[in-house]
Amino acid sequence: MDTKQMISALVNSRQSIRAFTDQAISQDEIQEILELASRAPSGTNIQPWKVYVVQGNKKVEIQDAVKQAVIEVSENPELKGKYEAAFQYYPKQWFEPYLSRRRANGWGLYNLLDIQKHEKQKMHAHLLRNFEFFGAPVGVFFTAHENLHVSAKMAIAMFMQTFMLVAKAYGFDSCPQAAWNDYHEVILPLVGANPDEQLICGLALGYADPQHIINQYYTPRIAVQDFTVFLS
Ligand SMILES: Cc1cc2nc3c(=O)[nH]c(=O)nc-3n(C[C@H](O)[C@H](O)[C@H](O)COP(=O)(O)O)c2cc1C
């Protein structure tokens, strides 16, 4: 395989994995993946990323604390809004064509899990799996100084994609997870972050569970001509 074929295969093989085995990853490999991911570009090379890798008891502590917060809100609807991301991630009101794509994605996953429209409890159980890193042995949180604004978010996005591709090359799978963002007030003190740090995204890292049906969901993409304008 030449480099072009290798990169194509690598890019096409990355997909969001939502069921992992508990097989551990060595510290050395995590270190190497982070080192390569840090080759990601950032405007004026500010390298705004800060990364927390959580495993073992610390991971369980964070998962338990966040799940408790999620359950607290689901059982007390008047608490809705108590946990919110430090910055607005999604629009408050969805609109087309994004609404349809988002719905297709949700139903693609729910159909595999055999979750019907009225089965709110099953949906909630699936949501809670986010806060177990979908069973992955390694959780990652990406933060940046709050005053860096969009520059940090763009750089971390690039870092994350590089991280996920490198991880794939090492034989690991991942799932980027903005779901954690609403719970930054719970998570950041538990990882020892500074008060000026913003939680930008979470990520699950591990070996995909090949038996789990949810990992069969390979998402579609719109055609190049539908999102590109060639001008000359
Ligand atoms: C920044 C970002 C945040 C995401 N957050 C979540 C999340 O919280 N939970 C989840 O299950 N998937 C999450 N995803 C995964 C997307 O649903 C997924 O990337 C998309 O459906 C395309 O599928 P693919 O990653 O398999 O190509 C996130 C993806 C990105 C890029």
PDBQT file of the ligand as one rigid body, heavy atoms in Angstrom, charges set to zero:
ROOT
HETATM    1  C1  LIG A 301     -17.120  17.270  18.682  1.00  0.00    +0.000 C 
HETATM    2  C2  LIG A 301     -17.925  16.008  18.638  1.00  0.00    +0.000 A 
HETATM    3  C3  LIG A 301     -18.697  15.652  19.735  1.00  0.00    +0.000 A 
HETATM    4  C4  LIG A 301     -19.411  14.445  19.746  1.00  0.00    +0.000 A 
HETATM    5  N1  LIG A 301     -20.114  14.079  20.860  1.00  0.00    +0.000 NA
HETATM    6  C5  LIG A 301     -20.701  12.867  20.924  1.00  0.00    +0.000 A 
HETATM    7  C6  LIG A 301     -21.319  12.424  22.126  1.00  0.00    +0.000 A 
HETATM    8  O1  LIG A 301     -21.366  13.125  23.128  1.00  0.00    +0.000 OA
HETATM    9  N2  LIG A 301     -21.856  11.184  22.150  1.00  0.00    +0.000 N 
HETATM   10  C7  LIG A 301     -21.822  10.360  21.059  1.00  0.00    +0.000 A 
HETATM   11  O2  LIG A 301     -22.320   9.234  21.150  1.00  0.00    +0.000 OA
HETATM   12  N3  LIG A 301     -21.241  10.754  19.899  1.00  0.00    +0.000 NA
HETATM   13  C8  LIG A 301     -20.674  11.972  19.813  1.00  0.00    +0.000 A 
HETATM   14  N4  LIG A 301     -20.034  12.379  18.675  1.00  0.00    +0.000 N 
HETATM   15  C9  LIG A 301     -19.941  11.445  17.526  1.00  0.00    +0.000 C 
HETATM   16  C10 LIG A 301     -20.799  11.869  16.340  1.00  0.00    +0.000 C 
HETATM   17  O3  LIG A 301     -22.118  11.485  16.543  1.00  0.00    +0.000 OA
HETATM   18  C11 LIG A 301     -20.193  11.207  15.095  1.00  0.00    +0.000 C 
HETATM   19  O4  LIG A 301     -18.910  11.733  14.879  1.00  0.00    +0.000 OA
HETATM   20  C12 LIG A 301     -21.016  11.424  13.832  1.00  0.00    +0.000 C 
HETATM   21  O5  LIG A 301     -22.276  10.823  13.950  1.00  0.00    +0.000 OA
HETATM   22  C13 LIG A 301     -20.294  10.857  12.603  1.00  0.00    +0.000 C 
HETATM   23  O6  LIG A 301     -20.020   9.480  12.789  1.00  0.00    +0.000 OA
HETATM   24  P1  LIG A 301     -18.549   8.875  12.802  1.00  0.00    +0.000 P 
HETATM   25  O7  LIG A 301     -17.752   9.555  13.881  1.00  0.00    +0.000 OA
HETATM   26  O8  LIG A 301     -18.756   7.405  13.100  1.00  0.00    +0.000 OA
HETATM   27  O9  LIG A 301     -17.941   9.116  11.461  1.00  0.00    +0.000 OA
HETATM   28  C14 LIG A 301     -19.355  13.596  18.613  1.00  0.00    +0.000 A 
HETATM   29  C15 LIG A 301     -18.591  13.978  17.509  1.00  0.00    +0.000 A 
HETATM   30  C16 LIG A 301     -17.884  15.163  17.524  1.00  0.00    +0.000 A 
HETATM   31  C17 LIG A 301     -17.047  15.533  16.334  1.00  0.00    +0.000 C 
ENDROOT
TORSDOF 0
